[in-house]
């Protein structure tokens, strides 16, 4: 593994902290799938963790009623607590278990900015953009990072990176 040097206006994920940091991000996020705009918002929080592209959390109120449906899956993050998963329900299609959130009682006091916010895996959607730039999913299927031109890796998630 060799750290990429960031260019002007870029960040290296290897400069991100551990434990992770959550911070506001004012870019406009538009998520579309199957001809439907799922969400269009500039109310974002990004979580930055060493070796990972940022994970973005959107206000649950940014989603139209009925789009987010609780799923059965749960996981535990050593930093943020118990995540509960959601399905995204759109006309004619349901994307199962592709988002997660930390119920207010489960969010660590360290991350109050994540209360009532949901993050989504970008790969299943037709398109996610941040300020018009198309998001590339983090490699692998476990992590939910969003790669844009302002971050450089290498990124954890692909084959051979589990032990990083």
N, C-alpha and C positions, 0 to 999 in steps of 0.2 A: 504494500500500500504506500503510495507516494502522494502527499498533500499537494493539491493544485494551488498555485499562487493566484490570489484574486487580482483582477484587473481593476481599473477605475470604475467605481460604482458597484463593485461586487463584494460579497462577503464569503469567507470560507466557513463551511460548516465545522471545520476543525477549530475555529475560534469561538464557537458557541459553548456555553457553559454546561457543566454537569454538577449538580442537578440542573434541570432545564429552567429557562426564564420565559415568562409570558409577558407579551407587550402588545399594545394597541398597534394596529396597522390600518391606515386610511385609504388603501387602494380599493378600487371598485371591483367586486367579485360578481361575475355572472356565471351561473351554472345552467346548462341546457341539456336536455335529454329527450329523445323521441319527439322533437318539435315543440317541446314545452320549456319555458323558462322556469326552472325550479326555484331559483332565488336570484335576486339582484340587490346587492347591498354594499355599503362601504363601512359597515360596522363589524370589523374583524379584530380578532386577537390572534397573534401567531405565537407558537411555542417553539423555542429554539433550544435544541439539545445537541451536544457534541456528536458529530458524524452523520446527523440527519438533516435533510432539507426541512424547512419550517412546516409545521402542521398548523393549519388555519382552523379557527373556531368561529362560527357564525352564530349570531343571536337566533335562538329558536323562534322568536317572534318574526324573523325575516322570512320564514317559510309560510306559505299559505296554509290555512286550516286543512287538516287531513292529509298533508303530504308526509309528515313524519309519523310513523307508527311504531310503537315499542316492539322490539324483537326479543327473543328468549336469551340470546347470548350475553354473557358478561365476562369481563376480564379484569385483572387487577394490575395497576401501574404502581410501582414502588414509590413514585413521587406524588401522584394525583389521586390515588385511591381506586375504588371500584367503578369501572366504566360499564354503562348499560348501552346496548346497541339499539339502533333504529333501522327500520326499512324506509325507503322512499317510495311512496305510492303516487303514481302518475296515471293519467288516462291510458288504459290499455296495457300498463306494465308496472310491475313492482320490482324494485331493486332491493333484494333481501340483505339485511345486516350490513349495510355499507356505511353506516355512520355510528358515532358513539358520543356519549355525553356523560358528564359526572353530575348526578343529582346533587342539589345544593348541600344536603347533609353529608355527601360523600366527598366533596371537594376539600382537599386539604386547605388549611388556613393560609398556606403558602401561595395558593392559586385562586384567590377570590375572583379574579377576572374571568375565570372559566365557568362561573356559575351561570346556569341556564343558557349554555352555548353548546352547539353540536359541531363536530368535525366529521368530514366525509372523505372516504377513499376516493381519489380522483379517477382511477382507472375505469370504473364502470360507466361513467358519464360520457355522453357524446363530446362535451366540451366544458371545460372550466377555464375562465380567463381572469387574470388580475390586471387591471388597467389595460385591457385589450390584448395582453400577452397570453398565449395558450399555455396552460400548466401541463407539465409532464409528470406522470406518477413516479414516486420513489420506486426503485427496483424491488422486486419480490412482492409477496402478497401480505406480509405481516404488518408493515409500517404504513402510515398514511401521509407521508410527506409530499409537499407540492414543490416541484422544481421549476424555477424560472431562471432567466438569464442573469439575475443578480446574485445567484448563489453558485459556488463551485464546490466540488467534492475532493476525493471520491466519497460516495454516499453509501452508508450501511444499508443492507437489505438484499443485495444480490448474492448469487452463489459465492461461497467462501468468505463472507463478511460477518457471519454470525458471532464470531468471537472477538470482534473489534471492541 
